[in-house]
Amino acid sequence: MKAFINLLKKGSKSSLSAAVVNFILGCLKLFAFIFTGNIAMFAEMMHSFGDAANQLFVFLGSAFSKRSPNEKFPLGYGRLINLVCLIAVIIVGILSYETVKEGFHHIVHPNETGGPILFFWINIAVLAIGIILEGSVLRKAGKEILEEAGESSKGLLTPFTKSYLLIGKAKPATKLVFMEDTVATGGGIIAVLSIIIARLTGLGMLEGIASVIIGVMMFIVVGIIFIENAQ
């Protein structure tokens, strides 16, 4: 057991923290979706639970890939992380499809936007918490990218800016977390804007459009990660 725990300590810290944060956010968004029925919140809920699951897989994969070579695997377990990333993107791909499908449904059959003001503020509050927490995970992953590239990670905004220029030098696990939380943070902002504008204009279809956009963003990450890890 001690050896197993020591092995887990070698896993990607950004993946583990991202998994925990996204699971908590997924639960909050599930509550908000059940309470308000907002489709943009549904998209964000699916995204958070999907990220939590695959980032947990990536954490475990990054840890087990550090195992020493043996007779069965004389070259070591380094490629295990690539296999785990492929499994992770399949999960996200399925959730992306469901998110886009539900988004299209609510574009054609939009919800009423004039519900209780309490529902509006619950959605905004939960999404704001998500943006803050996912932004903090994004910054942590950005710092890891800079460290892996041998660059300084000092500065409040440096992990949000310079990391995109050096993302090609990041480890697969770190890159996956960084890209997924980029989409998660951006998706949260899109969801907030869609809910506010829909409330002000009465155009409920905007929330469906936001769901489709978030789903497509998830698909893009899936495609990039799949191509890089299938090689």
C-alpha positions as CSV (number, residue, x, y, z in Angstrom):
1,M,0.0,0.0,0.0
2,K,2.8,2.4,0.8
3,A,4.4,1.8,-2.6
4,F,1.0,2.5,-4.2
5,I,0.6,5.8,-2.3
6,N,4.2,6.8,-3.2
7,L,3.4,6.1,-6.8
8,L,0.3,8.3,-6.7
9,K,2.4,11.1,-5.3
10,K,4.2,11.1,-8.6
11,G,1.1,11.8,-10.6
12,S,0.2,15.1,-12.2
13,K,-0.8,17.6,-9.4
14,S,-2.7,19.8,-11.9
15,S,-4.8,16.8,-13.0
16,L,-5.7,15.8,-9.5
17,S,-6.6,19.4,-8.4
18,A,-8.6,19.8,-11.6
19,A,-10.5,16.6,-11.0
20,V,-11.5,17.6,-7.5
21,V,-12.5,21.1,-8.5
22,N,-14.5,20.0,-11.5
23,F,-16.3,17.3,-9.5
24,I,-17.4,19.9,-6.9
25,L,-18.5,22.3,-9.7
26,G,-20.3,19.5,-11.4
27,C,-22.4,18.9,-8.2
28,L,-23.1,22.6,-7.9
29,K,-24.2,22.8,-11.5
30,L,-26.3,19.7,-11.2
31,F,-28.2,21.3,-8.3
32,A,-28.6,24.5,-10.3
33,F,-29.8,22.7,-13.4
34,I,-32.4,20.6,-11.5
35,F,-33.6,23.7,-9.7
36,T,-33.8,26.0,-12.7
37,G,-33.8,23.8,-15.8
38,N,-31.4,26.1,-17.6
39,I,-29.9,24.5,-20.7
40,A,-26.6,26.5,-20.5
41,M,-26.2,25.2,-17.0
42,F,-26.8,21.7,-18.3
43,A,-23.9,22.2,-20.8
44,E,-21.6,23.4,-18.0
45,M,-22.7,20.5,-15.7
46,M,-21.8,17.9,-18.4
47,H,-18.5,19.7,-19.1
48,S,-17.5,19.7,-15.4
49,F,-18.4,16.1,-14.8
50,G,-16.6,15.1,-18.0
51,D,-13.5,17.0,-17.0
52,A,-13.6,15.5,-13.5
53,A,-13.7,12.0,-14.8
54,N,-11.1,12.2,-17.5
55,Q,-8.7,14.3,-15.4
56,L,-8.9,11.7,-12.7
57,F,-8.0,9.1,-15.4
58,V,-5.1,11.3,-16.5
59,F,-3.8,11.7,-12.9
60,L,-3.8,7.9,-12.4
61,G,-2.2,7.4,-15.8
62,S,0.5,10.0,-15.1
63,A,1.3,8.3,-11.8
64,F,1.4,4.7,-13.2
65,S,3.5,5.8,-16.1
66,K,6.3,6.5,-13.6
67,R,6.6,2.8,-12.8
68,S,10.0,1.3,-13.4
69,P,10.6,-1.1,-16.3
70,N,10.2,-4.8,-15.7
71,E,10.4,-8.0,-17.7
72,K,6.9,-7.6,-19.1
73,F,7.5,-3.9,-20.0
74,P,11.2,-3.5,-20.5
75,L,10.8,0.0,-22.0
76,G,8.8,1.2,-19.0
77,Y,5.2,2.5,-18.8
78,G,5.8,6.0,-20.3
79,R,3.2,5.4,-23.1
80,L,0.5,4.6,-20.6
81,I,-0.3,8.3,-20.2
82,N,-1.0,8.6,-23.9
83,L,-3.4,5.6,-23.7
84,V,-5.2,7.2,-20.7
85,C,-5.5,10.5,-22.6
86,L,-7.2,8.7,-25.4
87,I,-9.7,7.1,-23.0
88,A,-10.3,10.5,-21.5
89,V,-11.1,12.2,-24.8
90,I,-13.6,9.5,-25.6
91,I,-15.5,10.4,-22.4
92,V,-15.4,14.1,-23.3
93,G,-16.4,13.3,-26.9
94,I,-19.6,11.5,-25.7
95,L,-20.5,14.4,-23.4
96,S,-19.8,16.9,-26.1
97,Y,-22.2,15.2,-28.4
98,E,-25.0,15.2,-25.7
99,T,-24.3,18.9,-25.0
100,V,-24.5,19.9,-28.7
101,K,-27.7,17.7,-29.1
102,E,-29.4,19.3,-26.2
103,G,-28.3,22.8,-27.4
104,F,-29.9,22.3,-30.8
105,H,-33.1,21.0,-29.1
106,H,-33.4,24.2,-27.1
107,I,-32.6,26.4,-30.1
108,V,-35.7,24.9,-31.8
109,H,-37.7,24.7,-28.6
110,P,-36.3,27.5,-26.3
111,N,-37.2,27.7,-22.6
112,E,-39.1,30.6,-21.2
113,T,-36.7,33.3,-19.9
114,G,-39.0,35.2,-17.6
115,G,-38.9,32.8,-14.7
116,P,-38.3,33.7,-11.0
117,I,-35.4,36.1,-10.5
118,L,-34.1,33.7,-7.9
119,F,-33.4,31.1,-10.7
120,F,-31.5,33.8,-12.6
121,W,-29.2,34.6,-9.6
122,I,-28.6,31.0,-8.7
123,N,-27.4,30.3,-12.3
124,I,-25.2,33.4,-12.3
125,A,-23.7,32.7,-8.8
126,V,-22.9,29.0,-9.6
127,L,-21.3,29.9,-12.9
128,A,-19.3,32.8,-11.3
129,I,-17.9,30.3,-8.7
130,G,-17.1,28.0,-11.6
131,I,-15.2,30.7,-13.5
132,I,-13.2,31.6,-10.5
133,L,-12.3,28.0,-9.5
134,E,-11.6,26.8,-13.1
135,G,-9.6,30.0,-13.7
136,S,-7.4,29.1,-10.7
137,V,-6.9,25.6,-12.0
138,L,-6.1,27.0,-15.4
139,R,-3.5,29.3,-13.9
140,K,-1.9,26.4,-12.0
141,A,-1.7,24.3,-15.2
142,G,-0.2,27.3,-17.0
143,K,2.5,27.6,-14.3
144,E,3.3,23.9,-14.8
145,I,3.6,24.4,-18.5
146,L,6.1,27.2,-18.0
147,E,8.1,25.1,-15.5
148,E,8.2,22.1,-17.8
149,A,9.4,24.5,-20.6
150,G,12.1,25.9,-18.3
151,E,10.6,29.3,-18.3
152,S,9.8,31.6,-15.3
153,S,6.2,31.4,-14.1
154,K,6.3,34.7,-12.1
155,G,3.6,37.2,-12.6
156,L,-0.1,37.2,-12.1
157,L,-1.1,36.9,-15.8
158,T,2.0,35.1,-17.2
159,P,0.5,31.6,-16.8
160,F,-2.6,32.8,-18.7
161,T,-0.6,34.3,-21.6
162,K,2.9,32.9,-22.1
163,S,1.7,29.4,-21.6
164,Y,-0.2,29.3,-24.9
165,L,3.1,30.0,-26.7
166,L,4.9,27.2,-25.0
167,I,2.1,24.6,-24.8
168,G,3.9,22.4,-27.3
169,K,6.6,21.7,-24.7
170,A,4.1,20.6,-22.0
171,K,3.6,17.0,-20.9
172,P,0.5,15.3,-22.2
173,A,-1.3,15.4,-18.8
174,T,-0.5,19.1,-18.2
175,K,-1.5,20.0,-21.7
176,L,-4.8,18.2,-21.4
177,V,-5.7,20.0,-18.1
178,F,-4.7,23.4,-19.5
179,M,-6.7,23.0,-22.7
180,E,-9.8,21.6,-21.0
181,D,-9.8,24.4,-18.4
182,T,-9.3,27.0,-21.1
183,V,-12.5,25.7,-22.6
184,A,-14.2,25.4,-19.1
185,T,-13.3,29.0,-18.1
186,G,-14.3,30.3,-21.5
187,G,-17.5,28.2,-21.5
188,G,-18.5,29.6,-18.2
189,I,-18.1,33.1,-19.4
190,I,-20.2,32.3,-22.5
191,A,-22.9,30.7,-20.4
192,V,-23.1,33.7,-18.1
193,L,-23.4,36.1,-21.0
194,S,-26.1,34.0,-22.7
195,I,-28.2,33.8,-19.5
196,I,-27.9,37.6,-18.9
197,I,-28.7,38.5,-22.6
198,A,-31.5,36.0,-22.8
199,R,-33.0,37.4,-19.6
200,L,-32.8,41.0,-20.9
201,T,-34.1,40.2,-24.4
202,G,-36.4,37.2,-23.9
203,L,-34.5,35.2,-26.5
204,G,-34.3,31.8,-24.8
205,M,-32.6,30.3,-27.9
206,L,-29.4,32.1,-26.8
207,E,-29.0,29.6,-24.0
208,G,-29.2,26.8,-26.6
209,I,-26.7,28.5,-28.8
210,A,-24.3,28.8,-25.8
211,S,-24.7,25.0,-25.2
212,V,-23.8,24.3,-28.8
213,I,-20.8,26.6,-28.7
214,I,-19.6,24.9,-25.4
215,G,-20.1,21.5,-26.9
216,V,-18.2,22.4,-30.1
217,M,-15.3,23.8,-28.0
218,M,-15.1,20.5,-26.2
219,F,-15.0,18.6,-29.5
220,I,-12.1,20.8,-30.6
221,V,-10.1,19.8,-27.5
222,V,-11.0,16.2,-28.1
223,G,-9.7,16.3,-31.6
224,I,-6.4,18.0,-30.8
225,I,-5.7,15.6,-27.8
226,F,-6.7,12.6,-29.8
227,I,-4.4,13.4,-32.8
228,E,-1.4,14.1,-30.5
229,N,-1.8,11.0,-28.4
230,A,-2.7,8.6,-31.2
231,Q,0.6,9.1,-33.0
